[in-house]
Amino acid sequence: MGKPENKIISRKEALAKGLKRYFTGKPCKRFGHICEKTVAGKCTECMKIDYRQSMLDPEKKKLLISRTKIYISSERAKIKRRAAAKLRYRKNPNSRAIANFKSNLRLKRSRLATPKWENKLLTKKIYKIASDVQKLTGVKMDVDHIIPLKANIVCGLNVWYNLTIIPRYINALKNKNVLPEIDEHLPNKDEWMKYIDNKYSFLCKTFPDQERFELYIKKQKELFEMIMNVKNHKKNPTLHKLYLMFKTSSGGGKTFSNFLMLSPVAY
């Protein structure tokens, strides 16, 4: 679905063609804008003015942001995003070639980062444990490189003692970020499989189902907002201490993804 390029088209025709906007060439009744209108009958220029005015009011701005966040995390929005991504993939004639290139690049990077001493049996075991966790909890899991194979600061190795089990949602937020002091909190390679077994037990107990995982993320977001709101620090000194710890441990990060990376679920 697209929009007409200022060609004269009625609302009825736009609806029939599945378009989101239409253009009659007539001025709007409110301010006399000669522009496109949505199929709901709203002038696009008037909508921009209303949006700017609402953003000037702190209460309306807060309400608008909260509504947007709720919609983005809703199932309806997820379905729309998936449909839009599939449509973009079908429309682009080079989509398959790009996907193959990225896949081959990932495999090549993985081969180059795999040393001769890599223990493939232990690596396969970690992938098997991740699959078991996903089956037991219903939460989608990834086997993630703690230090990414390609990062801005440092590149990691494709070895068993650089792998961990992490929920896919958190892995997507993590991206290629690396915590500055991560080495201090991880075991040596001789105790790595014990760490993986403990992570298996921890994930299964913490997230017995998908609902518990979603509740955990919600609570973490609430805690993050409380910590980042400096006004709360005078009332609660503990929040100020957590804020300072977060600023120091995350390398000066301010986003929720940085905050989530510090949780025991991430590493």
C-alpha positions as a Python dict, from the first residue, in 0.01 Angstrom:
ca = {
    (1, 'M'): (0, 0, 0),
    (2, 'G'): (131, 342, -92),
    (3, 'K'): (10, 696, -137),
    (4, 'P'): (-79, 894, -452),
    (5, 'E'): (175, 1149, -577),
    (6, 'N'): (-62, 1451, -567),
    (7, 'K'): (-274, 1307, -848),
    (8, 'I'): (-643, 1387, -831),
    (9, 'I'): (-810, 1088, -672),
    (10, 'S'): (-1127, 1065, -464),
    (11, 'R'): (-1154, 906, -122),
    (12, 'K'): (-1373, 631, -264),
    (13, 'E'): (-1113, 544, -532),
    (14, 'A'): (-831, 552, -274),
    (15, 'L'): (-1019, 309, -50),
    (16, 'A'): (-1088, 80, -345),
    (17, 'K'): (-716, 75, -438),
    (18, 'G'): (-607, 19, -78),
    (19, 'L'): (-433, 359, -52),
    (20, 'K'): (-389, 540, 281),
    (21, 'R'): (-430, 891, 134),
    (22, 'Y'): (-615, 1075, -138),
    (23, 'F'): (-592, 1418, -304),
    (24, 'T'): (-883, 1623, -441),
    (25, 'G'): (-703, 1955, -501),
    (26, 'K'): (-957, 2133, -278),
    (27, 'P'): (-850, 2329, 35),
    (28, 'C'): (-926, 2187, 380),
    (29, 'K'): (-1206, 2350, 578),
    (30, 'R'): (-989, 2428, 881),
    (31, 'F'): (-687, 2625, 749),
    (32, 'G'): (-729, 2601, 371),
    (33, 'H'): (-437, 2362, 313),
    (34, 'I'): (-425, 2219, -39),
    (35, 'C'): (-265, 1884, 35),
    (36, 'E'): (-333, 1513, 77),
    (37, 'K'): (-589, 1382, 322),
    (38, 'T'): (-599, 1049, 497),
    (39, 'V'): (-881, 810, 408),
    (40, 'A'): (-1015, 893, 757),
    (41, 'G'): (-1075, 1248, 623),
    (42, 'K'): (-792, 1426, 809),
    (43, 'C'): (-576, 1693, 642),
    (44, 'T'): (-208, 1586, 663),
    (45, 'E'): (-83, 1943, 724),
    (46, 'C'): (-338, 1995, 1002),
    (47, 'M'): (-223, 1667, 1158),
    (48, 'K'): (136, 1800, 1165),
    (49, 'I'): (23, 2122, 1336),
    (50, 'D'): (-179, 1926, 1596),
    (51, 'Y'): (119, 1698, 1662),
    (52, 'R'): (358, 1992, 1716),
    (53, 'Q'): (110, 2160, 1955),
    (54, 'S'): (57, 1839, 2152),
    (55, 'M'): (434, 1796, 2192),
    (56, 'L'): (455, 2142, 2354),
    (57, 'D'): (219, 2032, 2632),
    (58, 'P'): (419, 1806, 2876),
    (59, 'E'): (113, 1604, 2983),
    (60, 'K'): (-7, 1546, 2626),
    (61, 'K'): (349, 1462, 2519),
    (62, 'K'): (382, 1204, 2796),
    (63, 'L'): (44, 1051, 2707),
    (64, 'L'): (134, 1037, 2336),
    (65, 'I'): (470, 871, 2406),
    (66, 'S'): (311, 611, 2638),
    (67, 'R'): (42, 530, 2380),
    (68, 'T'): (308, 496, 2109),
    (69, 'K'): (512, 258, 2327),
    (70, 'I'): (204, 46, 2400),
    (71, 'Y'): (118, 27, 2030),
    (72, 'I'): (476, -58, 1921),
    (73, 'S'): (489, -351, 2166),
    (74, 'S'): (139, -475, 2069),
    (75, 'E'): (85, -789, 1862),
    (76, 'R'): (-97, -588, 1594),
    (77, 'A'): (208, -365, 1538),
    (78, 'K'): (438, -671, 1524),
    (79, 'I'): (219, -833, 1255),
    (80, 'K'): (222, -508, 1054),
    (81, 'R'): (602, -481, 1078),
    (82, 'R'): (646, -842, 964),
    (83, 'A'): (406, -788, 670),
    (84, 'A'): (588, -466, 570),
    (85, 'A'): (927, -642, 587),
    (86, 'K'): (800, -929, 370),
    (87, 'L'): (659, -680, 119),
    (88, 'R'): (991, -493, 100),
    (89, 'Y'): (1170, -825, 51),
    (90, 'R'): (939, -925, -237),
    (91, 'K'): (956, -584, -408),
    (92, 'N'): (1336, -564, -400),
    (93, 'P'): (1477, -782, -684),
    (94, 'N'): (1814, -802, -503),
    (95, 'S'): (1670, -919, -170),
    (96, 'R'): (1775, -1283, -208),
    (97, 'A'): (2123, -1187, -327),
    (98, 'I'): (2167, -950, -28),
    (99, 'A'): (2043, -1216, 216),
    (100, 'N'): (2283, -1475, 68),
    (101, 'F'): (2572, -1227, 82),
    (102, 'K'): (2508, -1151, 451),
    (103, 'S'): (2477, -1522, 532),
    (104, 'N'): (2803, -1605, 351),
    (105, 'L'): (2978, -1313, 519),
    (106, 'R'): (2865, -1438, 860),
    (107, 'L'): (2992, -1791, 782),
    (108, 'K'): (3325, -1657, 654),
    (109, 'R'): (3367, -1438, 965),
    (110, 'S'): (3284, -1737, 1184),
    (111, 'R'): (3544, -1958, 1008),
    (112, 'L'): (3814, -1692, 1037),
    (113, 'A'): (3738, -1649, 1409),
    (114, 'T'): (3754, -2025, 1481),
    (115, 'P'): (4098, -2135, 1606),
    (116, 'K'): (4242, -2488, 1578),
    (117, 'W'): (4190, -2558, 1951),
    (118, 'E'): (3813, -2500, 1932),
    (119, 'N'): (3625, -2788, 2102),
    (120, 'K'): (3331, -2855, 1868),
    (121, 'L'): (3175, -3111, 2104),
    (122, 'L'): (3139, -2851, 2382),
    (123, 'T'): (3003, -2596, 2133),
    (124, 'K'): (2738, -2844, 2014),
    (125, 'K'): (2651, -2920, 2376),
    (126, 'I'): (2589, -2548, 2446),
    (127, 'Y'): (2356, -2526, 2143),
    (128, 'K'): (2172, -2838, 2267),
    (129, 'I'): (2129, -2683, 2616),
    (130, 'A'): (1993, -2361, 2459),
    (131, 'S'): (1740, -2568, 2262),
    (132, 'D'): (1633, -2748, 2582),
    (133, 'V'): (1585, -2416, 2765),
    (134, 'Q'): (1366, -2289, 2480),
    (135, 'K'): (1151, -2603, 2488),
    (136, 'L'): (1107, -2591, 2866),
    (137, 'T'): (1037, -2218, 2902),
    (138, 'G'): (872, -2130, 2570),
    (139, 'V'): (1103, -1826, 2551),
    (140, 'K'): (1307, -1802, 2230),
    (141, 'M'): (1678, -1840, 2307),
    (142, 'D'): (1999, -1765, 2117),
    (143, 'V'): (2355, -1887, 2159),
    (144, 'D'): (2541, -1559, 2162),
    (145, 'H'): (2907, -1459, 2139),
    (146, 'I'): (2977, -1260, 2457),
    (147, 'I'): (3248, -1068, 2275),
    (148, 'P'): (3105, -1032, 1919),
    (149, 'L'): (3298, -1172, 1623),
    (150, 'K'): (3290, -819, 1483),
    (151, 'A'): (3271, -518, 1714),
    (152, 'N'): (3397, -160, 1722),
    (153, 'I'): (3633, -209, 2018),
    (154, 'V'): (3746, -573, 2000),
    (155, 'C'): (3660, -890, 1804),
    (156, 'G'): (3598, -1220, 1984),
    (157, 'L'): (3675, -1580, 1893),
    (158, 'N'): (3428, -1846, 1786),
    (159, 'V'): (3508, -2079, 2078),
    (160, 'W'): (3299, -2252, 2345),
    (161, 'Y'): (3427, -2019, 2622),
    (162, 'N'): (3293, -1715, 2435),
    (163, 'L'): (2938, -1853, 2409),
    (164, 'T'): (2642, -1802, 2638),
    (165, 'I'): (2266, -1866, 2632),
    (166, 'I'): (2059, -1549, 2612),
    (167, 'P'): (1691, -1469, 2538),
    (168, 'R'): (1651, -1358, 2176),
    (169, 'Y'): (1480, -1033, 2277),
    (170, 'I'): (1781, -925, 2486),
    (171, 'N'): (2026, -1045, 2221),
    (172, 'A'): (1858, -819, 1964),
    (173, 'L'): (1895, -518, 2197),
    (174, 'K'): (2255, -604, 2277),
    (175, 'N'): (2363, -570, 1913),
    (176, 'K'): (2747, -546, 1896),
    (177, 'N'): (2795, -377, 2232),
    (178, 'V'): (3061, -502, 2474),
    (179, 'L'): (3076, -416, 2844),
    (180, 'P'): (3418, -269, 2935),
    (181, 'E'): (3473, -491, 3244),
    (182, 'I'): (3299, -810, 3120),
    (183, 'D'): (3614, -1027, 3157),
    (184, 'E'): (3617, -972, 3534),
    (185, 'H'): (3274, -1137, 3577),
    (186, 'L'): (3323, -1446, 3359),
    (187, 'P'): (3482, -1782, 3456),
    (188, 'N'): (3792, -1928, 3290),
    (189, 'K'): (3756, -2180, 3010),
    (190, 'D'): (3806, -2481, 3242),
    (191, 'E'): (3493, -2387, 3441),
    (192, 'W'): (3291, -2267, 3141),
    (193, 'M'): (3055, -2565, 3111),
    (194, 'K'): (2974, -2535, 3483),
    (195, 'Y'): (2879, -2172, 3414),
    (196, 'I'): (2656, -2286, 3123),
    (197, 'D'): (2484, -2547, 3348),
    (198, 'N'): (2420, -2277, 3611),
    (199, 'K'): (2282, -2048, 3340),
    (200, 'Y'): (2049, -2330, 3227),
    (201, 'S'): (1912, -2371, 3583),
    (202, 'F'): (1882, -1993, 3631),
    (203, 'L'): (1688, -1936, 3308),
    (204, 'C'): (1449, -2226, 3369),
    (205, 'K'): (1372, -2109, 3725),
    (206, 'T'): (1344, -1738, 3637),
    (207, 'F'): (1128, -1783, 3326),
    (208, 'P'): (900, -2087, 3361),
    (209, 'D'): (691, -1946, 3074),
    (210, 'Q'): (671, -1660, 2821),
    (211, 'E'): (442, -1453, 3045),
    (212, 'R'): (700, -1447, 3325),
    (213, 'F'): (967, -1331, 3079),
    (214, 'E'): (744, -1047, 2954),
    (215, 'L'): (672, -948, 3316),
    (216, 'Y'): (1048, -945, 3388),
    (217, 'I'): (1113, -709, 3094),
    (218, 'K'): (826, -485, 3206),
    (219, 'K'): (963, -463, 3563),
    (220, 'Q'): (1314, -393, 3431),
    (221, 'K'): (1176, -106, 3219),
    (222, 'E'): (998, 41, 3522),
    (223, 'L'): (1317, 17, 3730),
    (224, 'F'): (1521, 176, 3449),
    (225, 'E'): (1278, 471, 3424),
    (226, 'M'): (1291, 521, 3801),
    (227, 'I'): (1672, 517, 3804),
    (228, 'M'): (1702, 757, 3509),
    (229, 'N'): (1453, 1004, 3662),
    (230, 'V'): (1690, 1228, 3861),
    (231, 'K'): (1396, 1378, 4056),
    (232, 'N'): (1357, 1045, 4241),
    (233, 'H'): (1718, 1048, 4365),
    (234, 'K'): (1658, 1299, 4647),
    (235, 'K'): (1368, 1096, 4784),
    (236, 'N'): (1546, 762, 4744),
    (237, 'P'): (1929, 758, 4781),
    (238, 'T'): (1936, 393, 4668),
    (239, 'L'): (1818, 497, 4323),
    (240, 'H'): (2102, 749, 4305),
    (241, 'K'): (2354, 475, 4393),
    (242, 'L'): (2204, 247, 4125),
    (243, 'Y'): (2222, 534, 3877),
    (244, 'L'): (2594, 589, 3947),
    (245, 'M'): (2660, 214, 3924),
    (246, 'F'): (2476, 196, 3592),
    (247, 'K'): (2663, 495, 3447),
    (248, 'T'): (2999, 347, 3550),
    (249, 'S'): (2934, -18, 3457),
    (250, 'S'): (2774, 49, 3118),
    (251, 'G'): (3059, 270, 2999),
    (252, 'G'): (2841, 581, 3019),
    (253, 'G'): (2540, 429, 2841),
    (254, 'K'): (2196, 579, 2893),
    (255, 'T'): (1964, 344, 2704),
    (256, 'F'): (1745, 57, 2826),
    (257, 'S'): (1949, -188, 2616),
    (258, 'N'): (2265, -83, 2810),
    (259, 'F'): (2075, -132, 3136),
    (260, 'L'): (1948, -477, 3031),
    (261, 'M'): (2301, -585, 2939),
    (262, 'L'): (2398, -553, 3307),
    (263, 'S'): (2134, -806, 3418),
    (264, 'P'): (2237, -1167, 3500),
    (265, 'V'): (2007, -1283, 3218),
    (266, 'A'): (2236, -1126, 2958),
    (267, 'Y'): (2559, -1298, 3074),
}
